[in-house]
Amino acid sequence: MGATCLVHWKDANGQQSLTLLSDRLLKQFHASNIGRWNINWKVFRDTSPVSKSGTGKMMHVVHVQGGATARGVPPNAKAASLYAGSVVATNASGGIGGVGLGAGGPGVAGGMGVGGPGIGGQGGVGGPQGPGGANAGPGKTGLGIMGVAAGAGAGGSGGPGGAGGPGQGQGSTEASTAWCLIDDGAVGITPTANTTTSAAPSVASTPLSGGGAASDAPPKKRAVLVEVEKDIEALIAKLKTLWVHRQHAQVEGYVYDLGDFIVRAGNIMVASTSYKGMLIEIEYLPQTSSATASNALLEEFVRLISPPGVNLYSPQMFDYPYEQVGLDPKNWSMLHSGFQFMTLFRRQHIL
């Protein structure tokens, strides 16, 4: 995937500002609107007494959906599997279905997916036709390896082929990615005066270990960041004795294809009622030999597309304490993008 940076348009004015940015990208820079972009961010706290006083462990779950060209997928290859919350994409016109191993789970959306021979199971049962897709349904020969190929429309669910027979599913679903961060205050949010914004200060990280405490040996604080399945929310809901839902925010907007760059922009709403400005994510698709070079290109691109006179908070790629969650800032991955989301939301006090 390409390197990414985030921008918080602090004084944005809802749909009016989103339309302003959209017109600027489409008309002035000749970008293409390639779909919707949605983010769900939920914060949970643990149920221990120390947590209730605001000093305990917190869990942040971020689910990003839409923008199928996101994460380095070419504009004409919008394919992803929402089954088990994973992302799978290819540039080919067809994928290979799974080899069934017995009674299995539901079918997976695919683009012209061709089922392989089933083993010891019954054929897939046809279900209702999804928008833009062929009939397909939950196959009873699941538990196989599913291939998802490039498709253009929003599709129905595809199922693996029956015993010895091919099965087909046509269409595609939107790309979906989810991250989970659990920390006990390890990720620093202390502001400093060095940043690349038009009006807001940057933020530097605090040390990984707790400092300034009166105790003789304060315990080290820890943070863990992982990519997870979207179904983790259902699991957390069953752990009410351990984790309690605290806050949630949503981002709804659009994705734009602009050559080597992908721009995602959407308005931020907290608890569906409180507007918190606009979030913009910019991804530079080409892989460069230097992370510093990517950072410089992203920084210049932010200046280029931003409307004049706006109040932006735009930290550079290296302004995030990646080492606090065990990430290498020189080797970019999807986890880096997830960490950017969580860190920026906390620094800007969005949640």
C-alpha positions, -999 to +999 in steps of 0.1 A: +000+000+000+010+036-003+021+060+024-007+080+040-011+112+059-042+127+077-055+162+078-081+176+102-100+206+087-110+221+120-132+250+109-150+231+082-187+238+078-203+205+072-216+196+038-208+230+024-171+225+031-172+190+017-188+203-015-162+230-017-133+205-015-151+181-039-156+208-065-119+219-061-107+183-067-131+175-095-130+208-115-096+223-107-075+191-104-097+168-126-100+141-100-125+113-103-151+105-076-148+067-071-171+060-042-181+064-006-158+065+024-171+056+059-153+053+093-168+039+125-147+046+156-157+033+190-140+037+223-143+013+252-130+014+287-123-014+311-145-019+341-119-017+368-122+010+394-090+028+382-105+030+347-136+047+360-115+075+373-100+080+338-066+064+342-072+028+332-070+009+300-089+020+269-098+001+237-102+019+204-118+001+175-117+018+141-135+003+111-129+018+077-152+009+048-153+021+012-127+036-011-119+004-029-089+019-045-076+025-010-045+007+003-028+004-031-057-013-050-059+001-086-090+022-094-104-005-117-101-033-092-125-028-064-127-061-047-126-071-011-139-099+011-160-089+041-160-125+053-140-128+084-132-091+081-103-095+058-093-076+027-085-096-005-080-080-039-066-089-073-063-072-107-075-103-126-109-106-141-117-137-122-108-154-090-108-190-080-134-203-056-127-225-027-123-262-022-151-271+002-142-292+032-176-300+046-203-279+062-192-244+060-200-207+065-217-182+042-206-174+007-182-146+001-188-117-023-166-120-053-160-108-088-166-135-114-155-160-088-153-196-101-158-223-076-134-253-074-145-289-069-162-295-036-152-324-014-178-343+005-203-315+006-235-304-011-237-277-037-242-241-029-278-230-026-288-200-047-300-170-028-316-137-038-298-116-064-277-088-049-275-054-066-253-057-096-245-094-089-256-129-100-276-153-079-255-169-052-259-178-016-244-195+014-226-226+002-225-257+023-190-266+011-175-236+028-144-236+050-124-236+018-100-210+005-119-182-011-105-161-039-120-127-046-114-110-079-119-076-095-155-065-100-171-032-107-205-030-091-218-036-056-226-072-058-245-100-042-229-127-021-211-155-039-209-191-028-184-219-035-193-245-060-209-278-051-194-312-051-175-315-084-195-286-099-186-249-105-202-221-087-201-184-097-207-151-079-205-118-097-201-082-083-180-069-055-182-053-021-165-023-007-130-026+009-131-030+046-104-027+072-106-027+110-080-019+137-080-023+174-057-004+199-056-012+236-035+010+258-031+022+293-019+057+284+011+047+265+004+067+234+015+103+241-006+133+232+015+161+246+016+190+221+047+208+209+053+238+187+066+220+156+042+210+129+032+214+092-002+230+095-017+263+086-029+272+120-025+244+146+005+232+166+019+197+160+021+170+186+050+150+198+050+117+215+055+111+252+079+084+265+067+049+265+072+046+302+053+066+328+073+096+340+070+122+367+052+099+391+058+101+428+063+063+433+097+048+433+093+026+402+063+036+381+051+007+359+057+009+322+027+017+301+020-004+271-001-002+239-010-029+215-022-023+179-036-051+157-056-055+126-089-073+135-121-086+120-151-064+120-169-090+141-147-081+170-175-057+181-199-086+186-172-102+207-167-071+228-204-068+233-203-102+251-175-090+274-196-065+293-179-074+326-145-064+310-152-036+286-179-009+285-187+013+255-178+049+261-180+070+229-183+066+192-177+088+161-185+084+124-169+098+093-189+099+061-176+112+028-161+103-006-130+090-023-112+107-052-087+093-076-061+118-086-033+101-105-007+089-080-028+101-051-060+089-035-079+115-015-106+105+011-126+132+027-156+131+051-174+150+079-168+139+115-198+134+137-196+123+174-226+105+188-244+114+156-251+149+169-218+168+175-199+180+144-161+179+147-149+192+113-136+173+083-111+144+081-090+141+050-067+112+043-042+113+014-025+082+001+005+083-022+004+051-042+038+047-058+064+030-036+094+052-031+128+041-018+127+068+008+099+074+034+113+109+037+105+115+000+070+102+004+065+126+034+077+156+014+054+147-015+024+143+008+032+176+026+033+195-007+001+178-019-018+189+012-008+225+005-018+221-031-054+209-027-063+228+005-088+257+000-071+290+009-076+304+044-087+272+061-076+260+096-059+227+092-041+203+115-018+183+093+010+164+110+037+148+089+041+111+085+069+110+111+049+130+137+034+099+151+050+077+179+049+045+159+076+029+181+051+029+210+031+002+193+061-016+177+059-001+142+088+008+120+083+043+105+104+034+075+084+003+064+048+014+058+018-009+064-019-007+070-013-007+107+005+027+103-027+041+088-048+027+116-025+042+142-026+076+124-064+076+127-064+067+164-037+091+174-051+121+155-086+116+169-071+116+204-048+146+199-075+167+184-099+157+213-125+145+188-133+117+213 
